[in-house]
Amino acid sequence: MDTARDVDAPEPVLGLADGLPDTLRVSLEALGPALH
Protein backbone atom coordinates (compact mmCIF):
# COMPACT_ATOMS: atom_id res chain seq x y z
CA MET A 1 0.00 0.00 0.00
CA ASP A 2 2.80 2.43 0.88
CA THR A 3 4.54 1.87 -2.44
CA ALA A 4 1.33 2.65 -4.36
CA ARG A 5 0.89 5.87 -2.38
CA ASP A 6 4.50 6.91 -3.06
CA VAL A 7 4.00 6.35 -6.78
CA ASP A 8 0.79 8.41 -6.87
CA ALA A 9 2.09 11.26 -4.70
CA PRO A 10 4.81 12.76 -6.95
CA GLU A 11 2.44 13.59 -9.82
CA PRO A 12 0.22 16.17 -8.01
CA VAL A 13 3.25 17.49 -6.12
CA LEU A 14 5.15 18.07 -9.37
CA GLY A 15 2.04 19.60 -10.92
CA LEU A 16 1.82 22.15 -8.12
CA ALA A 17 5.57 22.77 -8.26
CA ASP A 18 5.31 23.71 -11.95
CA GLY A 19 3.26 26.77 -10.99
CA LEU A 20 5.70 27.92 -8.30
CA PRO A 21 8.88 30.00 -8.55
CA ASP A 22 12.08 28.00 -8.95
CA THR A 23 13.18 28.71 -5.38
CA LEU A 24 9.99 27.27 -3.92
CA ARG A 25 10.04 24.37 -6.37
CA VAL A 26 13.58 23.45 -5.33
CA SER A 27 12.56 23.73 -1.68
CA LEU A 28 9.65 21.34 -2.24
CA GLU A 29 11.92 18.90 -4.05
CA ALA A 30 14.37 19.03 -1.13
CA LEU A 31 11.61 18.59 1.46
CA GLY A 32 9.76 15.89 -0.48
CA PRO A 33 12.04 12.98 0.53
CA ALA A 34 12.13 14.24 4.13
CA LEU A 35 8.32 14.17 4.32
CA HIS A 36 8.33 10.53 3.28
LINTA-V917255 format. One record per run of one state. SS is the DSSP state (h for helix, s for strand, l for the rest). FROM is the first residue (numbers start at 0). TO is the last residue. If there is no record, write none. Layout:
# LINTA-V917255
ss;from;to
SS;FROM;TO
SS;FROM;TO
This chain:
# LINTA-V917255
ss;from;to
l;0;0
h;1;17
l;18;20
h;21;34
l;35;35
